Amino acid sequence: MNTQVLPVNEESIVLAAKLLQQGELVALPTETVYGIAADARNGEAVKKIFEAKGRPQDNPLIVHICGMEMLHGIVSEVPERAKKLAAAFWPGPLTMVMPRGPEVSEVTCAGLDTVGVRMPSHPVVQAVIKASGVAFAAPSANLSGKPSPTNAQDVFTDMDGRLPLILDGGECDVGVESTVISVVGEKPTLFRPCRYKLPDWRDDEAVYKKLFAILEKLKDGEVARSPGMKYKHYAPKADVTILKGSFDAYRDYIAAHAGDGVWALCFDGEEAQLPVPAISYGKEGDGISEAHNLFTVLRELDRKGAKTVYARCPLSDGVSMAVYNRLIRAAAFRVVEV
C-alpha cells in the first residue's frame, strides 16, 4: 500500500472524509497525539486499525465526536455527571467511559458493554468528522507498544505501507493521550490521567484516594477498561528504568552502571553533569513541558541507538501524574529507589 503524507487543506480533508466513509484508515493529528481513525460503527474498518498497529484486540478504542448530538447511538445513556464534565471540558483531552450504545461496533469496544468517547479540540479532527459525518475510533498512530507519535514523520516511520493517508498538521500541543474517566456506576473511576489536574473535576476526594491503579500494572486476568492500561506500553527499544531520588543519587547510580549504549533521560540543565550521553524531556516539576516532550524524546533515544535508559522520576501528582503514568509503563514498572 502506498501511504500519502499530505498537508492539511480543503482537498486533503475531503480525501480523508471519503476514505473514512469507504471504510479505510486515516492518520491525523489531535491536540494530544496523532491517531489512526476508522468509522467506529464499521467493525471491518476498525479491524484494520488493530492490524495496522499490531494491537491486541482486547484493548478498547476511543470514539471521537464533534458535537453532543453525535452521542446518540454511540452511548445508550449520558449520565448527569458526564453532562457536567462535557460542559466544563469538551472539546478537549477528556475521554468519558459510558454505557455502550447500539450503533458502535463491538470491535471498537473490545466486546465490553462500555465505550470511551471524547470530543477533541483540534481543528483538523473536527473538520474531518464534519466533512465525513463519521464518529471515528482512533488510538494513537504507532505500532503497538511503541511511544505515541506527536508529529507526522513519526507516524510515517511506523505506518508507512499500513494505511493510505496521513494528514500532516504539525506538532501536537499536549503530547500525551487524553484523561480517561469512567462515569458508569455510582462513583467515577480514573483510568488514565492527562493534562487536567484532579482538583479541577473530581466529585468526591475519597474516590480519588484509590488512584494508585493508574500507576500500577493490571492484575492477572483483569480486563483493560481503557487504552493505556496494559503492562508495557509507550516503550522505546531500549530497556528503561526509572530512578527515584535526588539528582546526586541519580548521577552516582548512572556512573556505577555506565557502559556501551547507556543513556540518561533527565531534566533541563542536567545533561552536562551526567557521565553518559543524556537527553532532557522537560523542566523538572513542569508536567506540561514533560508531557509535551516525553514521547518525542523516547523515539529520539531509539534513533540514537540507546540500549539502556535511566530516567529521572517525575512527580506523581498534578499534570506530572500523566507523565509518570506513561513513563512507568515504558519502563515495564521498573523503578529503583536511589
N, C-alpha and C positions, 0 to 999 in steps of 0.2 A: 504494500500500500504506500502511495506517495503522500507524505504529510506536508501540507502547506502551512507556512507561518506568515500570517497576513497582519498588517497594521489595522487598527480599529478605524473603520469608516463606514459609511452607509452601505456600501456594496458588501463588505465582509460581514456585517451584521445580518444582512439579508441572506447571504450564503449560509451563515451559522444557523439561522432560523429554519432555512429549508432543510439542512442536514438533520436537525433535531426532529422536524416533522416527518422525515423519512426513516426515522429510527437509527440514525447514525450518532457518532460521538463528536463532541466539540470540546476542546480545552480552552478555557478563558479565565481572565483574572477576576478575583473578587477582592474586597478590601482586606481579607485575611491572607489567603494563599490562592494559587491557581487551582482550578478544579476541572475534572472531566465530567461533562454534562451529558445526560441521556434522559429521554422522556420517562418520568417516574411512573407513568401509567402503563408503559410498554415493557413487559418483562423481558422480551427478547432483546430489546435495545439495552436494557440495564445489564443483562448478562455480559454484553460486550465490555462494560466497564470493568467487571471482575476479571475478564480475560485479558484486557489491555494492561491492567495493573498487576496481574497475578495475585489478586486479593482473595483471601478466604471468604467463601460465600456465607459464613455465619457472622460476618461483620456488617451491620446495617449501614445504610446510606442516608444522607440528609437531603430532604426535598427543599428546593429553593423556589420562592414565590415573589411576586412584586406587588401584591395587594391582599388585603384581608379576605376579599371575595374569593380568592383562589383556594382558600382553605376548604371550601365546600367540596366534599368528596374525597379530599386528601385526609382529613380527620373526621371522625364521627361525632366529636364533641369539642367545643372550645371552652375549657374551664374558665371560671371567672378570674382566677389567678393569671391565666395566660393572657386574657384581655388586658389586664393591668400592666403586665410586663411588656406586651406588644405596644401599648400606648406609650410606654416610657422608653423602649429600647429598639423598636423597629422603625425604619430599617437600620440594621447594624449587626454586629457579630454575636448575636444571641440566638441559639437554637433551643427550641422547646420540644420536648417529647410529649406527645399527646396520643389519645386513643386513635388507632388507625382507622381510616375511612375506607369505603368500598372500592374507590377508584384507583388507589395506589397499588402498584404491583407487589405481590408477596415477595418477589425477588429483591425489591428495593428495601424491604423491612427485614430481610433475612428470616422470614416466617414468623416474626414477632407480631403481637397484637397492638403494638405501638409504632409510631413513626415520628422521627425528628424533623422539624420544619424550621426554616429561618427565612427572613426577608433581608437579603443583602443590600447594602447601601451603594455598592459600586455601580456607576452608571452603565458600564458595559453589560453587566449581568441584567440589570433592569431593562436595557434596550433589547437584548436578545429574548428575554422572556416575553416582553410586549410584542415583539415582531413575530415570534413563533406561536404565542398562545400556549406554550408548553411550560408546565411546572416540572422542573427537571431535578433528578437525583444527581448529586455531584460530590464525590470525595475528592481529596487532593490529587493533583495530576502527576503523581510519582509512581514508580514501581513500588509495590507493597513492601513496607518496612523501611524504605529509604526516607531521608529528610524531605519534607514537603517543599515544593518549588515556589519561589516568590517572584520569578521572572520567566519570560517565555523561553529563553535559552535553556534553562534548567529543565523545563517541560520537554523541550525538543530532545535533550540528551536522553531522557528516559523513554519518551513516547514516539520517537521517530519510527515510522512504519507501523504503528499500532492504532492510529486514528487519522482521519482525513484532514483535520483543521485545528490549528492553534491560533487564537486571536492574541496578538501582542499588544497588551495595554500598559506596558511598563511595569515598574516595581510595585508590589503590593504594599499597602500602608502599614497594616498591623503586623503581619509576619508570622503569626501562629493562628491555628484554626479557632473557630468560634467557641464561646462558652456554650456548654450543653447542660440544660437543667430539665428534669422531668417534672411536669405539673400534674401527673397522674396520681390519684390517691389523695389521702388526707394531708400528707406532708410533702413538700418539694424535695427533690434529691439532685445534688450537683454531680454530674458525671465527668465534666471536663471544664477547667477554668480558661478564661481568655483575658481580655482587657478590662472587663468590668470588675471593680473591687466589690467584694461581698457585701459590705455595709450599704452599698447603693441599692440592693434589691432583695435582700433576704427578708423573709416574712417573720422568721422566728429564730432568734440567736441559738436556741437549743438545738434546732435542726442541724445547724452547721458546725456543731461540735463533733459531728460524725464525718467531717470532710476527709479524714485520712484515707478513705477508699480511693480517692482520685490520685493519691500519691503512692499507692501500693498496687502490686500485681493482682490479677484476678485469681481467686481460689480455684482449685481443680474442679472442673465441671461447671463453673459459674458462667452464666450467659452474658455476653457483651451486649448491653442495652444501648450502647453509644459507640460511634467510632472513636479510636484513640485509646481504648481500654485494654488492648492486647498487651501481652507480656513484654515483647520487644517491638519498638516502633520508632520511627523517625531517625533511624540509625545510619551513620556512615559505615564505610567498610572497616574502619579501624575499631579496635576494642576500646570503648570509652569507660573510664572510671571517674566518678565524682569524688573529689577530695573536700571534706568538710572541716574547716578550721581557719586559723589565721593565715595571712599571706606568708609569713615567715615559715610556718609549719608546712604550708603548701609547697613553697620553694625548696625547702630541705628534703621533703619526701621525693620530689621530682629529681633532685640532684642524686639521691640514693638509688633511683630507678632509671636513670638516663641510659640511653642506648640508641641503636640504629632505629629510625622510624618513630621515635618517641616525640610527641608534640604536647604543648601546653595550650589549653583553652582557658583564657584568662580574661581579666577586665582591662579597660583602657588604662594605659600608662604603665602596665606591669611587664610588658613584653621584654624590655631590655634588661630587666632584673632577673630573668629566668635562665637556667643553664641549658635549655633546649629550645629549638625553634618554637615560637609562640604566636598565637593569633587571638585577638580580642573579640568577644561577642557583645560588648557594650560597656556602659558605665556602671560601676558597682552600685547596686541598690536602685538603679533606674530600670524598672521592669519593662517600660515601654521600649527603650533602646535595645535591651537584651532580647525582647520578643521579636523586634523588627529584624535583628541580625542573626538570630540563632541558626535557622535552617540554612541560610546562605553560607554561613561560616562552616557548618558541618559538611556541606558539599565542597567547600574550598579545601577542607582537610583531605577529602578524597583526591582532589586534583593535585595536592601537594605530596601524595603518597604516604600519608601518615598511617602507621600500623597500630600504634598505641597512643591514646589521648588521655591526659589527666586534666579534668575540668574543674575549675573553681566553682564552688557551690553557690548558686543564687539564693536569695531569701525565699522563704516558703509562705509568704503572705502577700496580700495585695496583688498587683499585676504580676509580680515575680513568681507567684504560685503557678501561673500558667507556664512560665519558663521552666520552673523546677519539674512540673508535671511532664513536660516533653523531654527534658534532659535526662530525667531518671529512667525513662523508657528507652531512650537512645543508649543509655548505659546498661540496659538489662538489669536495672536495680542494683548495680554495683556501687556502693557508697562506702568510703573509708574515712573514719574519723582520724584527723592528723593533729 
